[in-house]
């Protein structure tokens, strides 16, 4: 895509997105009051953060026309529309400035929670300056809905409303998976069976939201708290962001209904209080979800390191033993194969090229073997240069084909390293094929496969031998 095409694309995309987002906000605007929900600023900020290529002249111009067009087609005056557009621009682009500044100045950290700091700073300060600009400009324009004597109430109303809009909208934009990842998630979801415990937090949230309409009152803000905590500990960030947005919008609608009959400044004061409570509730839920995901990721990494060889990323002996013994417990007629592999003359390879090349040879072998196994096959580095494979539910002919294919590919695929000639090596392979159930323990089966490997070595190496 050429530079001109990118400008046109950014213009068209942001013009359309901002225009319809503004229309949604305008249609939720009570007479002589601020909009109930104004998603356009948070949506634009999220798109500019997520897709930096949109920060072009065409993109900015498209956003400007989107803001202006939505207000003008709904009957607002040109000056008032221009003032509102400039206020929105100040909020978005000051937020973008503070986001980039905070991300550059804050120290890098492996803690995912710290990645939220630039976003929180951007939203808080961007909305602050947008609200400040609005109360300084809009009361001086003709046909305004803001009064000079209510400037500070209007300031906090605008500021709190914009932050709440950001808490509702921004996580959806930033946490949304890319299209390829989204299709993968959908296919995986269809492939696996849904467990009842996966949907219980969502049902709990639906019940708590229903209670906010049935037993509505100031305490309704706390009805979904326990269910939100449950959901934050159970769901991925994007799913939680969707739920969080639904809860915040529903609570906002339910609780503000208590004060809608008030037509003076006390209505706005109550609305500010409700918004602050929802901001804290929504933000706390998102932070809890990030902390939970961070801990789950660390747990998975530690579990992976505990179960895998660090050099070849194959299973270690302990993990292989546990999984193999579980596979041996099948009671029905079940076919199983063990394949032992050993690099021929590995000591000579180490002595000639050094231990670094020896390590690379082990990784090279591991990569080739993994490419020839099924997803559920077990592959383990059982010794220095010795590996073992467990193939479950497979006949002897297929086992021999896999073993021979692995042997040939290792023989013919050279190892290429920088400043070093291509290195070739071979492996000897021993196979044990059995039918379950068996009374022999795993270690005895490994010994039989190892004896077949020894026979392959004795018969000249670089060959596959079946245990007798």
Buried (B, 14 or more C-beta within 10 A) or exposed (E): EEEEEBBBBBBEBBBEBBBBBBBBBBEBBEEEBBBBBBBBBBBBBBBBBBEEEBBBEBBBBBBBBBBBBBBBEEEBBEEBBBBBBBBBBBBBBBBBBBBBBBBEEEEEEEEBEEBBBBBBBBBBBBBBBBBBBBBEBBBEBEEBBBEEEBBEBBBBBBBBBBBBBBBBBBBBBBBBBEEEEEEEBEEEEEEEEEEEEEEBBBEBBBEBBEBBEEEBEEEBBEBBBEBBBBBBBBBBBBBBBBBBBBBBBBBBBBBBEBBEEEEEBEBBBBBBBBBBBBBEBBBBBBBBBBBBBBEEEEEEEEEEEEBBBEEBBBBBEEBBBEBBEEBBEBEEEBBBBBBBBBBBEBEEBBEEBEEEBBEBBBBBBBEBBEEBBEEEBBBBBBEEBBBBBBBBEBEEEEBBEBBBEBBEBBBEBEBEBEEEEEBEBBBBBBBBBBEBEBEEEBEEBBEBBBBBBBBBBEEEBBBBBBBE
